[in-house]
Amino acid sequence: MKLIKLDAIDSTNDFLKALASQEELDNFTVVTAENQTKGKGQMGAKWKSESGKNLIMSVLVKDFLFDNEQVFNLSIIVSLAVIETLKSLDISNLSIKWPNDIMSYNKKIGGILIENTLKSDGRIVSVVGLGLNVNQTNFDELPNASSLAVLSGKTFDKDILPFLITERIEQKIQSWQTNSAVFWDEYFNSLFRKGVPMPFKNLHPETSGQNFMGIIQGVSPVGKIRILLEDDSVSEFDIKEVQMLY
């Protein structure tokens, strides 16, 4: 694993994407930063992080995805890799809030943003961005957030985390062909608030703003969330169509 450490950058994802477009990088090249000025989350949300306290990293993944219908497979791999790493550090009550926020109890401790680029030869090159709250303890402006330090009461060596997480990503990619069904099951079993009635907000342009009750039933092969509605029908929503209210 090649590691590029930066002090401050606008976005590790943008930096790694630009670098990968200029030269042929090794698979699983990792970029980390102490501070990120324009961190991104799902649907353009900003990722705020206290400088020097948390893990901000991006990892290049090549030669895994070959079809746009398969892109969610990488979300599963990365989410499970992060969950397994945190379990090894004795962080408890971990779950994945669809599609790939990392939760402990009902607090968000990490977020994943995967950006895919289709190359002229048909290859898909992915940049996996991860923000993980590690040693930050002040979340006055983020009431739904927490960190490894708050949850465990101790300080962590965040510099070892990129190695632990990337190693697990690489292992899961190598074993995907024989273990994909197992990984899908693990992902479903790790889903936040699955199987319990809860409110959602409909973000679809035609019905935007309407709240409804539903029960998470699973995730489709292309990554859409499946929700059992009050009329006993099951509908699928993508990330731009529904928001979980909790």
C-alpha positions as CSV (number, residue, x, y, z in Angstrom):
1,M,0.0,0.0,0.0
2,K,1.4,3.4,-1.0
3,L,0.5,6.2,1.4
4,I,0.5,9.9,0.6
5,K,0.2,12.1,3.7
6,L,-1.0,15.6,3.3
7,D,-1.3,18.4,5.9
8,A,-4.2,20.3,4.5
9,I,-6.2,19.8,1.2
10,D,-9.5,20.8,-0.2
11,S,-10.6,17.2,-0.7
12,T,-8.6,13.9,-0.6
13,N,-11.0,12.4,-3.1
14,D,-10.4,15.3,-5.5
15,F,-6.7,15.1,-5.0
16,L,-6.5,11.4,-5.6
17,K,-8.8,11.5,-8.6
18,A,-6.6,14.2,-10.2
19,L,-3.4,12.3,-9.4
20,A,-4.9,9.1,-10.9
21,S,-5.8,10.9,-14.1
22,Q,-2.2,12.1,-14.5
23,E,-0.3,9.0,-13.8
24,E,-0.8,5.2,-13.3
25,L,-1.0,4.7,-9.6
26,D,-0.7,1.5,-7.7
27,N,-3.9,-0.2,-6.7
28,F,-4.9,0.7,-3.1
29,T,-2.9,4.0,-3.1
30,V,-4.1,5.9,-0.1
31,V,-4.2,9.7,0.6
32,T,-4.7,11.0,4.1
33,A,-5.0,14.6,5.3
34,E,-4.9,16.3,8.7
35,N,-7.4,18.9,7.6
36,Q,-9.8,18.9,4.7
37,T,-11.4,22.2,3.7
38,K,-14.1,21.0,1.3
39,G,-14.9,17.5,2.6
40,K,-17.9,15.9,0.8
41,G,-20.6,13.5,1.9
42,Q,-23.6,11.9,0.0
43,M,-25.6,14.2,-2.2
44,G,-23.2,17.1,-1.8
45,A,-23.4,17.3,2.0
46,K,-20.3,18.8,3.7
47,W,-18.2,16.7,6.0
48,K,-16.9,18.7,8.9
49,S,-13.9,17.5,10.9
50,E,-11.7,19.0,13.6
51,S,-8.2,19.4,12.3
52,G,-5.7,16.7,13.3
53,K,-8.3,14.8,15.4
54,N,-9.9,12.5,12.9
55,L,-9.2,10.1,10.0
56,I,-9.6,11.6,6.5
57,M,-8.6,9.2,3.8
58,S,-9.2,8.2,0.2
59,V,-8.1,5.0,-1.4
60,L,-7.8,4.1,-5.1
61,V,-9.5,0.8,-6.1
62,K,-8.9,-0.5,-9.6
63,D,-9.7,-3.8,-11.4
64,F,-12.7,-4.7,-9.3
65,L,-15.7,-3.0,-10.9
66,F,-16.4,-3.7,-14.6
67,D,-20.1,-2.9,-14.8
68,N,-22.2,0.1,-13.5
69,E,-24.7,-2.4,-12.2
70,Q,-22.0,-3.7,-9.8
71,V,-20.9,-0.4,-8.2
72,F,-22.8,-1.0,-4.9
73,N,-20.6,-4.1,-4.3
74,L,-17.8,-1.8,-3.4
75,S,-19.9,0.1,-0.9
76,I,-20.6,-3.3,0.8
77,I,-16.9,-4.2,0.9
78,V,-15.8,-0.8,2.3
79,S,-18.6,-0.5,4.9
80,L,-17.9,-4.0,6.2
81,A,-14.1,-3.3,6.2
82,V,-14.6,-0.3,8.4
83,I,-17.1,-2.1,10.7
84,E,-14.7,-5.0,11.2
85,T,-11.8,-2.7,11.9
86,L,-13.8,-0.8,14.5
87,K,-14.9,-4.0,16.1
88,S,-11.3,-5.0,16.5
89,L,-10.8,-1.8,18.5
90,D,-13.7,-2.7,20.8
91,I,-16.2,-0.2,19.5
92,S,-19.6,-1.5,20.2
93,N,-23.1,-1.4,18.8
94,L,-21.9,-0.8,15.2
95,S,-24.2,-0.6,12.2
96,I,-24.4,0.8,8.7
97,K,-27.0,3.5,7.9
98,W,-27.9,2.9,4.3
99,P,-26.1,3.3,2.0
100,N,-22.8,3.6,3.9
101,D,-22.8,5.8,7.0
102,I,-21.0,4.2,10.0
103,M,-23.1,4.3,13.2
104,S,-22.5,3.4,16.8
105,Y,-25.8,3.2,18.8
106,N,-27.7,6.0,17.1
107,K,-24.8,8.3,16.5
108,K,-22.9,8.8,13.2
109,I,-19.1,8.2,13.6
110,G,-18.1,7.9,9.9
111,G,-19.2,8.4,6.3
112,I,-18.1,6.9,3.0
113,L,-18.3,8.6,-0.4
114,I,-17.3,6.5,-3.4
115,E,-16.7,8.2,-6.8
116,N,-16.4,6.1,-9.9
117,T,-14.8,7.1,-13.2
118,L,-15.4,5.2,-16.4
119,K,-12.2,5.0,-18.4
120,S,-12.1,5.0,-22.2
121,D,-11.1,1.3,-22.2
122,G,-14.3,0.4,-20.2
123,R,-12.6,0.1,-16.8
124,I,-14.1,1.6,-13.8
125,V,-11.7,3.3,-11.4
126,S,-13.0,4.1,-7.9
127,V,-11.9,6.6,-5.3
128,V,-13.2,5.6,-1.9
129,G,-13.4,8.5,0.6
130,L,-13.7,7.9,4.3
131,G,-14.2,10.3,7.1
132,L,-14.1,8.8,10.6
133,N,-14.4,10.6,13.8
134,V,-11.6,9.3,16.0
135,N,-10.3,11.7,18.7
136,Q,-12.6,14.6,18.4
137,T,-14.8,15.0,21.5
138,N,-16.7,18.3,20.9
139,F,-19.8,17.7,18.9
140,D,-21.9,20.7,20.1
141,E,-22.8,21.6,16.6
142,L,-23.4,18.0,15.5
143,P,-25.8,16.5,18.0
144,N,-26.2,13.3,15.9
145,A,-22.4,12.6,15.7
146,S,-19.9,10.9,18.0
147,S,-16.4,9.5,17.8
148,L,-14.3,6.5,18.8
149,A,-12.8,8.6,21.7
150,V,-16.3,9.6,23.1
151,L,-17.6,6.0,22.8
152,S,-14.6,4.3,24.4
153,G,-13.2,7.0,26.7
154,K,-9.7,6.6,25.3
155,T,-7.5,8.1,22.6
156,F,-6.6,6.2,19.4
157,D,-3.6,6.2,17.1
158,K,-5.4,7.3,14.0
159,D,-2.2,6.8,11.8
160,I,-2.6,3.0,11.9
161,L,-6.3,3.1,10.8
162,P,-5.6,3.5,7.0
163,F,-3.5,0.4,7.0
164,L,-6.0,-1.7,9.0
165,I,-9.0,-0.6,6.9
166,T,-7.2,-0.8,3.5
167,E,-5.9,-4.3,4.3
168,R,-9.5,-5.4,5.0
169,I,-10.7,-3.8,1.8
170,E,-8.1,-5.6,-0.2
171,Q,-8.8,-8.9,1.5
172,K,-12.5,-8.7,0.8
173,I,-12.0,-7.7,-2.9
174,Q,-9.7,-10.7,-3.3
175,S,-12.3,-13.1,-1.9
176,W,-15.4,-11.4,-3.4
177,Q,-16.0,-14.0,-6.1
178,T,-16.4,-16.8,-3.5
179,N,-17.8,-14.8,-0.6
180,S,-20.1,-12.2,-2.3
181,A,-23.3,-13.8,-0.9
182,V,-21.8,-13.9,2.6
183,F,-20.8,-10.2,2.3
184,W,-24.3,-9.2,1.2
185,D,-25.8,-11.1,4.2
186,E,-23.3,-9.4,6.5
187,Y,-24.2,-6.0,5.1
188,F,-27.9,-6.6,5.5
189,N,-27.5,-7.9,9.1
190,S,-25.5,-4.7,9.9
191,L,-28.1,-2.3,8.5
192,F,-29.2,0.5,10.9
193,R,-32.9,0.2,12.0
194,K,-33.7,-2.7,9.7
195,G,-37.0,-4.5,10.4
196,V,-38.5,-1.8,12.6
197,P,-41.2,0.8,11.7
198,M,-39.7,4.2,11.3
199,P,-40.5,7.5,9.5
200,F,-39.0,8.5,6.1
201,K,-39.1,11.6,4.0
202,N,-39.9,11.3,0.3
203,L,-37.4,13.3,-1.7
204,H,-38.7,12.4,-5.1
205,P,-39.4,15.6,-7.1
206,E,-43.0,14.7,-7.7
207,T,-43.8,14.0,-4.0
208,S,-41.0,15.8,-2.3
209,G,-41.5,16.6,1.4
210,Q,-44.1,13.9,2.2
211,N,-43.3,11.8,5.2
212,F,-44.3,8.2,5.4
213,M,-43.8,5.2,7.7
214,G,-42.0,2.1,6.5
215,I,-39.8,-0.9,7.4
216,I,-36.4,-1.5,5.9
217,Q,-36.5,-4.9,4.2
218,G,-33.1,-4.9,2.5
219,V,-31.2,-3.5,-0.4
220,S,-31.5,-4.3,-4.2
221,P,-28.6,-5.6,-6.2
222,V,-27.9,-2.1,-7.5
223,G,-28.0,-0.5,-4.0
224,K,-31.6,0.8,-3.7
225,I,-33.2,0.5,-0.3
226,R,-36.3,-1.7,-0.1
227,I,-39.0,-0.4,2.2
228,L,-42.2,-2.1,3.2
229,L,-45.0,0.5,3.1
230,E,-48.2,0.7,5.1
231,D,-50.2,-0.8,2.3
232,D,-48.0,-3.9,2.5
233,S,-46.2,-3.1,-0.8
234,V,-42.4,-2.9,-1.1
235,S,-40.9,0.0,-2.9
236,E,-37.3,0.7,-3.9
237,F,-35.7,4.1,-3.4
238,D,-32.2,5.4,-4.4
239,I,-30.2,7.8,-2.3
240,K,-31.8,10.9,-3.9
241,E,-35.3,9.8,-3.3
242,V,-35.6,9.1,0.4
243,Q,-34.3,10.3,3.7
244,M,-34.4,8.3,6.9
245,L,-35.7,10.3,9.9
246,Y,-34.4,9.1,13.2
